[in-house]
Amino acid sequence: IAMTNVIQPRPFNLRKTLTVLAVLAVAFYFYYQRPPPIQLWKISGAAWSPYSIKLLERDFQTADVQDLKKEIDALLGAINQQVSTYVPDSEISQFNRARQTEPMIFSPRFAAMTAEALRYCRETGGAFNPTLDPLINAWGFGHQGPRKTPSDEEIQAALALAGCDLVEARDGSVMKRNPDVQLNLNAIAEGWAVDEVAALLAGKGVTNYFVEIGGEVYARGHSERMRPWRVGVDRPVDGAMPGEHVDLIVEVDGRGLATSGHYRNFVTDETGRKIAHLLDPRTGQPATSSLASVTVLAPTCAEADALATALFVMGVDDGRAWLHGRTNVFAAFIKHDGTGFRSSFSEGFESFVVPPGP
């Protein structure tokens, strides 16, 4: 007799069924409610210098980043229109052409940047000096274009118009104490612009970002590698491309970083002598020493930008002495000793240096 095995269905168990459905419902809920992954977004462009911005954000879409780029370009365009000596109708060009010694009303940004530049001028004993436009043009590094080496008389005439006390900025106005004095804010404007872009990002709730304009940097939070943002400090080799030779790698979080040196912006005079664009306000001559570059970490990029120029003019010994006792500004000095480049740090800078690696 053939036997047939018949599989009997299990009786319906309402409790188990409801449990399974509940587990599936919770799983689907958390799957669809989980936040989107954090994405690395990159924005690049050019104002007076190329800029590069990175940010980590989970709520942005491509359209949001495109709108953000438009805002950044508009912001940088406004800054350029206010402080570029190369724009004939900029605010700084209007100020430089004016002959009056009464207070002149300008935009809050131009007045504030001028006031900040004058403060650093006083704090550094004039090593950073925003009234060097006549001297800069005399050496051929300004908006008037290249020219031959100036005579001693031309240098002395330009120095007579350079001084921390020859311009006053307060309450939204800027005033000359000498009708011939002229401003040049190039040594702080780039850092200032970096800070303003960083503030724009922070105002939109972005907490992890990296802003770089012309080599000046402000960064906050962490990169896509889930660690503080890292910046390479170039070896100051004449004519080398950015990133071609890196001497130091520095972690930056909630600080500005800027470098000044004579290895990129320089000319050669009729005798073959190298003339760099960093001028010493004390002598009217290009700043010369064994120092090749200075990199500064400071609370803002504007401060780092201004102080990098000032410390380069001071040199290693005077620069380290000026930094002594200052707890929130740090510097790396790279000099050429005849055989190669050597780095030395102010107290505290070394804690930001990390070993090379991916």
PAVEX-77284 format. One record per residue (C-alpha): x, y, z; residue in three letters. Coordinates in pm, whole numbers. Layout:
# PAVEX-77284
r east:X	north:Y	up:Z	aa:Ala
...
//
This chain:
# PAVEX-77284
r east:0	north:0	up:0	aa:Ile
r east:151	north:334	up:-101	aa:Ala
r east:183	north:584	up:178	aa:Met
r east:153	north:957	up:101	aa:Thr
r east:309	north:1211	up:335	aa:Asn
r east:81	north:1508	up:362	aa:Val
r east:229	north:1831	up:506	aa:Ile
r east:-19	north:1979	up:737	aa:Gln
r east:-26	north:2363	up:751	aa:Pro
r east:65	north:2519	up:1080	aa:Arg
r east:-215	north:2681	up:1261	aa:Pro
r east:-226	north:3060	up:1220	aa:Phe
r east:-49	north:3234	up:1507	aa:Asn
r east:-166	north:3591	up:1533	aa:Leu
r east:89	north:3689	up:1797	aa:Arg
r east:390	north:3576	up:1592	aa:Lys
r east:253	north:3738	up:1277	aa:Thr
r east:203	north:4070	up:1450	aa:Leu
r east:553	north:4050	up:1598	aa:Thr
r east:711	north:3990	up:1255	aa:Val
r east:511	north:4274	up:1102	aa:Leu
r east:613	north:4507	up:1383	aa:Ala
r east:982	north:4424	up:1338	aa:Val
r east:956	north:4485	up:962	aa:Leu
r east:773	north:4812	up:1018	aa:Ala
r east:1043	north:4936	up:1257	aa:Val
r east:1318	north:4829	up:1014	aa:Ala
r east:1154	north:5012	up:724	aa:Phe
r east:1098	north:5320	up:941	aa:Tyr
r east:1461	north:5349	up:1045	aa:Phe
r east:1583	north:5272	up:692	aa:Tyr
r east:1384	north:5552	up:538	aa:Tyr
r east:1430	north:5795	up:831	aa:Gln
r east:1806	north:5761	up:859	aa:Arg
r east:1998	north:6076	up:761	aa:Pro
r east:2165	north:6083	up:419	aa:Pro
r east:2540	north:6015	up:416	aa:Pro
r east:2780	north:6306	up:460	aa:Ile
r east:2916	north:6419	up:126	aa:Gln
r east:3232	north:6604	up:33	aa:Leu
r east:3148	north:6903	up:-185	aa:Trp
r east:3409	north:7105	up:-374	aa:Lys
r east:3376	north:7459	up:-505	aa:Ile
r east:3645	north:7633	up:-707	aa:Ser
r east:3679	north:7950	up:-906	aa:Gly
r east:3883	north:8265	up:-940	aa:Ala
r east:3853	north:8618	up:-809	aa:Ala
r east:4183	north:8811	up:-805	aa:Trp
r east:4339	north:8471	up:-720	aa:Ser
r east:4215	north:8114	up:-766	aa:Pro
r east:4010	north:7980	up:-475	aa:Tyr
r east:3928	north:7630	up:-355	aa:Ser
r east:3663	north:7537	up:-101	aa:Ile
r east:3576	north:7198	up:46	aa:Lys
r east:3292	north:7122	up:282	aa:Leu
r east:3124	north:6820	up:434	aa:Leu
r east:2746	north:6839	up:440	aa:Glu
r east:2469	north:6578	up:440	aa:Arg
r east:2174	north:6806	up:360	aa:Asp
r east:2312	north:6981	up:50	aa:Phe
r east:2210	north:6906	up:-306	aa:Gln
r east:2391	north:7006	up:-624	aa:Thr
r east:2162	north:7307	up:-663	aa:Ala
r east:2251	north:7424	up:-310	aa:Asp
r east:2622	north:7413	up:-391	aa:Val
r east:2567	north:7599	up:-718	aa:Gln
r east:2378	north:7872	up:-531	aa:Asp
r east:2655	north:7884	up:-270	aa:Leu
r east:2917	north:7936	up:-541	aa:Lys
r east:2717	north:8232	up:-674	aa:Lys
r east:2712	north:8386	up:-327	aa:Glu
r east:3086	north:8332	up:-284	aa:Ile
r east:3165	north:8484	up:-624	aa:Asp
r east:2945	north:8785	up:-544	aa:Ala
r east:3115	north:8829	up:-205	aa:Leu
r east:3465	north:8814	up:-352	aa:Leu
r east:3363	north:9050	up:-631	aa:Gly
r east:3241	north:9302	up:-373	aa:Ala
r east:3566	north:9278	up:-175	aa:Ile
r east:3770	north:9326	up:-491	aa:Asn
r east:3564	north:9632	up:-583	aa:Gln
r east:3641	north:9783	up:-244	aa:Gln
r east:4010	north:9710	up:-185	aa:Val
r east:4182	north:9641	up:-518	aa:Ser
r east:4426	north:9907	up:-632	aa:Thr
r east:4398	north:9753	up:-980	aa:Tyr
r east:4032	north:9858	up:-1012	aa:Val
r east:4026	north:10231	up:-1103	aa:Pro
r east:3690	north:10302	up:-938	aa:Asp
r east:3739	north:10082	up:-629	aa:Ser
r east:3701	north:10244	up:-289	aa:Glu
r east:4072	north:10222	up:-218	aa:Ile
r east:4153	north:10380	up:-557	aa:Ser
r east:3911	north:10663	up:-481	aa:Gln
r east:4074	north:10711	up:-141	aa:Phe
r east:4424	north:10714	up:-291	aa:Asn
r east:4329	north:10976	up:-549	aa:Arg
r east:4152	north:11202	up:-299	aa:Ala
r east:4342	north:11507	up:-180	aa:Arg
r east:4128	north:11595	up:119	aa:Gln
r east:4227	north:11541	up:480	aa:Thr
r east:3871	north:11536	up:616	aa:Glu
r east:3708	north:11201	up:704	aa:Pro
r east:3570	north:11017	up:400	aa:Met
r east:3279	north:10775	up:431	aa:Ile
r east:3328	north:10435	up:271	aa:Phe
r east:3174	north:10090	up:308	aa:Ser
r east:3193	north:9934	up:657	aa:Pro
r east:3415	north:9658	up:516	aa:Arg
r east:3677	north:9895	up:370	aa:Phe
r east:3683	north:10105	up:686	aa:Ala
r east:3708	north:9796	up:910	aa:Ala
r east:3985	north:9637	up:702	aa:Met
r east:4181	north:9963	up:705	aa:Thr
r east:4141	north:9992	up:1083	aa:Ala
r east:4261	north:9633	up:1128	aa:Glu
r east:4561	north:9690	up:902	aa:Ala
r east:4658	north:10003	up:1096	aa:Leu
r east:4631	north:9808	up:1423	aa:Arg
r east:4878	north:9548	up:1297	aa:Tyr
r east:5101	north:9830	up:1175	aa:Cys
r east:5119	north:9971	up:1527	aa:Arg
r east:5156	north:9630	up:1695	aa:Glu
r east:5447	north:9527	up:1472	aa:Thr
r east:5629	north:9858	up:1491	aa:Gly
r east:5560	north:9924	up:1124	aa:Gly
r east:5695	north:9591	up:993	aa:Ala
r east:5347	north:9546	up:851	aa:Phe
r east:5254	north:9875	up:687	aa:Asn
r east:4940	north:9942	up:478	aa:Pro
r east:5065	north:10283	up:356	aa:Thr
r east:5333	north:10148	up:123	aa:Leu
r east:5149	north:10188	up:-208	aa:Asp
r east:5389	north:10457	up:-342	aa:Pro
r east:5688	north:10240	up:-247	aa:Leu
r east:5529	north:9927	up:-397	aa:Ile
r east:5471	north:10112	up:-723	aa:Asn
r east:5822	north:10258	up:-716	aa:Ala
r east:5962	north:9904	up:-716	aa:Trp
r east:5725	north:9793	up:-993	aa:Gly
r east:5506	north:9557	up:-790	aa:Phe
r east:5188	north:9765	up:-794	aa:Gly
r east:4908	north:9859	up:-1029	aa:His
r east:5136	north:10090	up:-1226	aa:Gln
r east:5327	north:9789	up:-1359	aa:Gly
r east:5695	north:9695	up:-1386	aa:Pro
r east:5964	north:9960	up:-1394	aa:Arg
r east:6335	north:10006	up:-1334	aa:Lys
r east:6492	north:10005	up:-989	aa:Thr
r east:6398	north:10330	up:-813	aa:Pro
r east:6657	north:10587	up:-717	aa:Ser
r east:6740	north:10664	up:-354	aa:Asp
r east:6548	north:10992	up:-391	aa:Glu
r east:6236	north:10809	up:-512	aa:Glu
r east:6259	north:10560	up:-225	aa:Ile
r east:6295	north:10836	up:35	aa:Gln
r east:6000	north:11026	up:-115	aa:Ala
r east:5786	north:10712	up:-92	aa:Ala
r east:5896	north:10642	up:266	aa:Leu
r east:5795	north:10996	up:364	aa:Ala
r east:5437	north:10891	up:283	aa:Leu
r east:5452	north:10567	up:483	aa:Ala
r east:5347	north:10559	up:847	aa:Gly
r east:5097	north:10399	up:1081	aa:Cys
r east:4985	north:10744	up:1196	aa:Asp
r east:4922	north:10893	up:850	aa:Leu
r east:4576	north:10732	up:812	aa:Val
r east:4293	north:10706	up:1062	aa:Glu
r east:3993	north:10474	up:1032	aa:Ala
r east:3700	north:10475	up:1272	aa:Arg
r east:3320	north:10487	up:1279	aa:Asp
r east:3297	north:10384	up:912	aa:Gly
r east:3520	north:10664	up:788	aa:Ser
r east:3880	north:10676	up:668	aa:Val
r east:4092	north:10991	up:690	aa:Met
r east:4430	north:11102	up:556	aa:Lys
r east:4666	north:11307	up:767	aa:Arg
r east:4870	north:11381	up:455	aa:Asn
r east:4689	north:11438	up:122	aa:Pro
r east:4952	north:11235	up:-67	aa:Asp
r east:4936	north:10918	up:145	aa:Val
r east:4807	north:10606	up:-32	aa:Gln
r east:4685	north:10274	up:104	aa:Leu
r east:4763	north:9923	up:-12	aa:Asn
r east:4578	north:9643	up:169	aa:Leu
r east:4699	north:9352	up:-44	aa:Asn
r east:4890	north:9199	up:249	aa:Ala
r east:4570	north:9154	up:450	aa:Ile
r east:4286	north:9152	up:193	aa:Ala
r east:4327	north:8790	up:87	aa:Glu
r east:4319	north:8665	up:446	aa:Gly
r east:4022	north:8891	up:518	aa:Trp
r east:3836	north:8744	up:219	aa:Ala
r east:3908	north:8390	up:342	aa:Val
r east:3756	north:8479	up:680	aa:Asp
r east:3444	north:8625	up:517	aa:Glu
r east:3387	north:8313	up:304	aa:Val
r east:3435	north:8098	up:615	aa:Ala
r east:3178	north:8311	up:800	aa:Ala
r east:2936	north:8268	up:508	aa:Leu
r east:2968	north:7889	up:534	aa:Leu
r east:2931	north:7891	up:912	aa:Ala
r east:2620	north:8108	up:877	aa:Gly
r east:2462	north:7833	up:668	aa:Lys
r east:2523	north:7578	up:942	aa:Gly
r east:2828	north:7415	up:782	aa:Val
r east:3065	north:7293	up:1055	aa:Thr
r east:3332	north:7114	up:851	aa:Asn
r east:3493	north:7328	up:582	aa:Tyr
r east:3821	north:7432	up:422	aa:Phe
r east:3863	north:7769	up:249	aa:Val
r east:4172	north:7860	up:45	aa:Glu
r east:4229	north:8172	up:-161	aa:Ile
r east:4567	north:8226	up:-323	aa:Gly
r east:4734	north:7994	up:-71	aa:Gly
r east:4581	north:8153	up:241	aa:Glu
r east:4363	north:7915	up:443	aa:Val
r east:4099	north:7894	up:711	aa:Tyr
r east:3963	north:7553	up:811	aa:Ala
r east:3728	north:7419	up:1074	aa:Arg
r east:3615	north:7072	up:1178	aa:Gly
r east:3733	north:6765	up:994	aa:His
r east:3794	north:6649	up:639	aa:Ser
r east:3643	north:6351	up:459	aa:Glu
r east:3912	north:6140	up:630	aa:Arg
r east:3747	north:6220	up:965	aa:Met
r east:4049	north:6411	up:1095	aa:Arg
r east:4142	north:6781	up:1106	aa:Pro
r east:4210	north:6941	up:770	aa:Trp
r east:4575	north:6930	up:664	aa:Arg
r east:4772	north:7193	up:474	aa:Val
r east:5106	north:7146	up:302	aa:Gly
r east:5363	north:7422	up:351	aa:Val
r east:5574	north:7450	up:37	aa:Asp
r east:5950	north:7444	up:36	aa:Arg
r east:6038	north:7797	up:-82	aa:Pro
r east:6207	north:7699	up:-407	aa:Val
r east:6219	north:7981	up:-663	aa:Asp
r east:5959	north:7933	up:-934	aa:Gly
r east:5827	north:7601	up:-802	aa:Ala
r east:5458	north:7525	up:-850	aa:Met
r east:5236	north:7508	up:-538	aa:Pro
r east:5257	north:7160	up:-390	aa:Gly
r east:5560	north:7062	up:-597	aa:Glu
r east:5787	north:7048	up:-291	aa:His
r east:5626	north:7025	up:54	aa:Val
r east:5837	north:7086	up:364	aa:Asp
r east:5572	north:7066	up:637	aa:Leu
r east:5220	north:6933	up:683	aa:Ile
r east:5011	north:7127	up:932	aa:Val
r east:4673	north:7044	up:1085	aa:Glu
r east:4435	north:7338	up:1089	aa:Val
r east:4112	north:7351	up:1289	aa:Asp
r east:3948	north:7681	up:1376	aa:Gly
r east:4252	north:7880	up:1266	aa:Arg
r east:4387	north:8075	up:971	aa:Gly
r east:4714	north:7993	up:800	aa:Leu
r east:4914	north:8218	up:569	aa:Ala
r east:5263	north:8212	up:420	aa:Thr
r east:5485	north:8498	up:303	aa:Ser
r east:5807	north:8452	up:109	aa:Gly
r east:6017	north:8576	up:-179	aa:His
r east:6018	north:8260	up:-391	aa:Tyr
r east:5723	north:8334	up:-624	aa:Arg
r east:5662	north:8706	up:-671	aa:Asn
r east:5999	north:8852	up:-767	aa:Phe
r east:6178	north:9012	up:-1060	aa:Val
r east:6538	north:9039	up:-1172	aa:Thr
r east:6689	north:9383	up:-1220	aa:Asp
r east:6931	north:9503	up:-1488	aa:Glu
r east:7228	north:9357	up:-1299	aa:Thr
r east:7066	north:9017	up:-1246	aa:Gly
r east:6986	north:9083	up:-879	aa:Arg
r east:6672	north:8916	up:-750	aa:Lys
r east:6420	north:9170	up:-618	aa:Ile
r east:6130	north:9032	up:-415	aa:Ala
r east:5794	north:9200	up:-362	aa:His
r east:5817	north:9198	up:18	aa:Leu
r east:5949	north:9542	up:107	aa:Leu
r east:6103	north:9652	up:434	aa:Asp
r east:5926	north:9974	up:548	aa:Pro
r east:6227	north:10065	up:758	aa:Arg
r east:6469	north:10085	up:463	aa:Thr
r east:6246	north:10106	up:156	aa:Gly
r east:6440	north:9812	up:11	aa:Gln
r east:6323	north:9455	up:-56	aa:Pro
r east:6342	north:9254	up:266	aa:Ala
r east:6656	north:9043	up:241	aa:Thr
r east:6800	north:8782	up:474	aa:Ser
r east:6856	north:8408	up:482	aa:Ser
r east:6484	north:8378	up:554	aa:Leu
r east:6293	north:8232	up:259	aa:Ala
r east:5939	north:8205	up:398	aa:Ser
r east:5729	north:8244	up:710	aa:Val
r east:5408	north:8051	up:779	aa:Thr
r east:5175	north:8179	up:1050	aa:Val
r east:4886	north:8015	up:1235	aa:Leu
r east:4649	north:8264	up:1399	aa:Ala
r east:4285	north:8287	up:1512	aa:Pro
r east:4186	north:8451	up:1181	aa:Thr
r east:4333	north:8431	up:833	aa:Cys
r east:4350	north:8811	up:814	aa:Ala
r east:4576	north:8814	up:1119	aa:Glu
r east:4787	north:8527	up:984	aa:Ala
r east:4818	north:8709	up:650	aa:Asp
r east:4930	north:9039	up:802	aa:Ala
r east:5168	north:8881	up:1054	aa:Leu
r east:5331	north:8653	up:797	aa:Ala
r east:5437	north:8967	up:611	aa:Thr
r east:5550	north:9142	up:929	aa:Ala
r east:5753	north:8845	up:1057	aa:Leu
r east:5923	north:8801	up:721	aa:Phe
r east:6032	north:9164	up:735	aa:Val
r east:6152	north:9123	up:1095	aa:Met
r east:6356	north:8809	up:1023	aa:Gly
r east:6395	north:8498	up:1235	aa:Val
r east:6549	north:8640	up:1552	aa:Asp
r east:6337	north:8954	up:1581	aa:Asp
r east:6030	north:8760	up:1469	aa:Gly
r east:6072	north:8493	up:1736	aa:Arg
r east:6130	north:8766	up:1996	aa:Ala
r east:5811	north:8945	up:1887	aa:Trp
r east:5612	north:8621	up:1918	aa:Leu
r east:5746	north:8542	up:2264	aa:His
r east:5463	north:8553	up:2516	aa:Gly
r east:5189	north:8556	up:2251	aa:Arg
r east:4982	north:8248	up:2319	aa:Thr
r east:4758	north:8234	up:2012	aa:Asn
r east:4993	north:8307	up:1720	aa:Val
r east:5251	north:8055	up:1599	aa:Phe
r east:5505	north:8065	up:1318	aa:Ala
r east:5735	north:7841	up:1115	aa:Ala
r east:6045	north:8003	up:968	aa:Phe
r east:6216	north:7842	up:669	aa:Ile
r east:6557	north:7978	up:578	aa:Lys
r east:6833	north:7882	up:339	aa:His
r east:7166	north:7831	up:510	aa:Asp
r east:7374	north:7796	up:195	aa:Gly
r east:7343	north:7419	up:169	aa:Thr
r east:6970	north:7367	up:200	aa:Gly
r east:6648	north:7473	up:366	aa:Phe
r east:6608	north:7454	up:743	aa:Arg
r east:6289	north:7500	up:944	aa:Ser
r east:6255	north:7644	up:1292	aa:Ser
r east:5939	north:7705	up:1492	aa:Phe
r east:5812	north:7952	up:1744	aa:Ser
r east:5695	north:7802	up:2070	aa:Glu
r east:5381	north:7592	up:2013	aa:Gly
r east:5389	north:7563	up:1634	aa:Phe
r east:5535	north:7213	up:1635	aa:Glu
r east:5219	north:7074	up:1800	aa:Ser
r east:5033	north:7140	up:1472	aa:Phe
r east:5288	north:6961	up:1251	aa:Val
r east:5205	north:6603	up:1146	aa:Val
r east:5425	north:6346	up:972	aa:Pro
r east:5385	north:6302	up:595	aa:Pro
r east:5131	north:6043	up:495	aa:Gly
r east:4811	north:5982	up:305	aa:Pro
//
